[in-house]
């Protein structure tokens, strides 16, 4: 076994949706959604090559169990394709439980197992009766659609088999769920302390750094807070409103304005004036502390010019963070954008913001930015141009959410600009 923040948020969702509709598969979307449940085992029913589709591709971090880091597969072979692999899947589930003792087991169908008609639902039911722990089928083979479809199918599995199956020991008036935050680089750990200071309890995280049991309790929350980038999760939030009468809001945790708005909206939805007053006090204290922490870095970042490739959602998420630092921003995109989108981007960047149509190497050569922010595909381009590079894709290691995330980004930018390697790189060779 193996400049308007709402517009930035709207644009982020639009860009993310387009990217997801143009790449990857439903199986990938289902894995992205559910694998961050850290104490569960995730078993892929298909050839062993399918397990490479997710693991290692996103750095979703855990504060506890590392069960989710282990790859499991039923390892379907030619004989299983001919005679069926359901019995092999059943045996794999039993062996997995015997050896690893997970809190639950998620079983994912793949293109191969779905095409031959393997009954993973039946195998999961039988295995659950035998081993006595939840075994959840996730019927999201790659060919049924793109990544967004897989995310929706994964949330359907949570709604059908997980949410509402257990009760918390206690509930409070300030219980909320965070939906669509996968804790990439530890993003969620910048948000939880702020909510705790306000006395707000995150009942369930769906699904970054989540435990299986907490998701079972999610139906008892008073409010769902949906990450504005997780457009496919809005269907889940709507379903929970219909089924459990839980209202939802969509928010972003990137940038001061976004975060302040998020905290205020949560307090307003929970509906107590005392909580709203505490929220204002927290915002004032955190903003003051943030400006104090940034005082060292800001002089070193002034008059710097950054080129951002907006083809990836994380580039747009970080845009509101960079703007707070007062850095000149230019953007380009490896994806085609129409005229309306260009006008929207220009409004976001202001009069001084530049939008380029040409390729990144040509832009660097002609306009000489001080740093490039893009996916890892362009790291060599930055090296050849002898300028610093920052990779903020799904494999990133740093959290940029919350007030602390702005400090983290300022530190990383300062480190890039101040590195002694650039002085050496730009010197003439001794023999010239």
Buried (B, 14 or more C-beta within 10 A) or exposed (E): BEEEBEEBBBBBBBBBBBBBEEEBBBBBBBBBBBBBBBBBBBBBBBBBEBBEBBBEBBBBBBEEBEBBEBBBBBBBEEEBBEEBBBEBBBBBBBEBBEEEEBBBBBBBBBBBBBEBEBBBBEBBBBBBEEBEBBBBBBBBBBEBBBBBBBBBBBBBBBBEBBBBBBEBEEBEEBBBBBBBBBBBBBBBBBBBEBBEBBBBBBBBBBBBBBBBBBBBBBBBBBBBBBBBBBBBBBBBBEBBEEEBEBEBBBBBBBBBBBBBBBBBBBBBBBEEEEBBEBBEEBBEEBBEEBBEBBEEBBEEBEEBBBBBBBBBBBBBBBBBBBBBBEBBBBBBBBEEBEEEBEEBBBEBBEEEBBBBEEEBEEBBEEEEBBBBBBBEBBBEBBEEBEBBBBBBBBBBEBBBBBBBBBBBBBBBBBEBBEEEEBEEEEEEEEEE
